[in-house]
Amino acid sequence: MKKVSITGDKLSIVAGRAKWGYSLNEPQQGGLAIRMVLGTGIEWCTAAVAGKVDVTDKFIGESTAPPVACAPF
């Protein structure tokens, strides 16, 4: 990860290349879901759908409404 920031109710992640363990090698990703567990045990789940950029090796999504509960692993 290059940068993770939490401001109010917004989670922003900037990541890529070798430090990002998720493949973006498909022609389209369609969406991306994230589950983050803080050291305090607080769990944060969110998803983004294809938005601004959705091509091989690059995804910039648009936020969706937060889920009521995190999906199971």
C-alpha positions as CSV (number, residue, x, y, z in Angstrom):
1,M,0.0,0.0,0.0
2,K,1.1,3.5,-0.7
3,K,-1.4,5.3,1.4
4,V,-4.5,4.5,3.5
5,S,-6.4,7.4,5.1
6,I,-9.6,7.5,7.1
7,T,-11.4,10.9,7.4
8,G,-14.8,11.0,9.0
9,D,-16.8,8.3,7.1
10,K,-14.4,8.1,4.1
11,L,-11.8,5.3,3.5
12,S,-9.3,6.1,0.8
13,I,-6.6,3.6,-0.4
14,V,-3.8,4.3,-2.9
15,A,-2.0,1.2,-3.8
16,G,-0.3,-0.6,-6.7
17,R,2.4,-2.7,-8.1
18,A,4.3,-5.2,-6.0
19,K,2.8,-3.9,-2.7
20,W,-0.8,-4.7,-3.8
21,G,-1.7,-8.4,-3.6
22,Y,-4.7,-8.1,-5.9
23,S,-4.5,-8.7,-9.6
24,L,-5.9,-6.1,-11.9
25,N,-4.9,-8.0,-15.1
26,E,-8.4,-8.5,-16.4
27,P,-9.7,-6.2,-19.2
28,Q,-12.4,-5.0,-16.8
29,Q,-12.6,-5.4,-13.0
30,G,-16.3,-4.5,-12.6
31,G,-15.9,-3.8,-9.0
32,L,-13.7,-4.1,-5.9
33,A,-14.7,-4.9,-2.3
34,I,-12.5,-4.2,0.8
35,R,-12.7,-5.4,4.4
36,M,-10.4,-3.6,6.8
37,V,-10.0,-4.6,10.5
38,L,-8.4,-1.9,12.7
39,G,-6.2,-2.9,15.7
40,T,-9.1,-2.0,17.9
41,G,-11.2,-4.7,16.3
42,I,-13.4,-2.2,14.4
43,E,-14.3,-3.7,11.1
44,W,-14.9,-1.5,8.0
45,C,-16.4,-2.9,4.8
46,T,-17.0,-1.1,1.5
47,A,-17.3,-1.7,-2.2
48,A,-16.6,0.3,-5.3
49,V,-18.1,-0.2,-8.7
50,A,-16.5,0.6,-12.0
51,G,-16.4,4.3,-12.4
52,K,-13.8,6.6,-13.7
53,V,-11.2,4.1,-15.0
54,D,-11.7,0.3,-15.3
55,V,-9.0,-1.2,-17.6
56,T,-6.1,-3.7,-17.3
57,D,-3.8,-2.7,-14.4
58,K,-5.9,0.4,-13.3
59,F,-9.1,0.7,-11.4
60,I,-10.6,4.0,-10.1
61,G,-14.1,3.2,-8.8
62,E,-17.1,5.0,-7.5
63,S,-18.2,4.3,-4.0
64,T,-21.3,2.4,-3.1
65,A,-23.5,2.7,0.0
66,P,-21.9,0.9,2.9
67,P,-23.3,-2.6,3.6
68,V,-25.3,-3.2,6.7
69,A,-22.9,-6.0,7.7
70,C,-19.6,-7.2,6.2
71,A,-19.9,-10.2,3.8
72,P,-18.4,-13.4,5.1
73,F,-15.0,-14.5,3.9
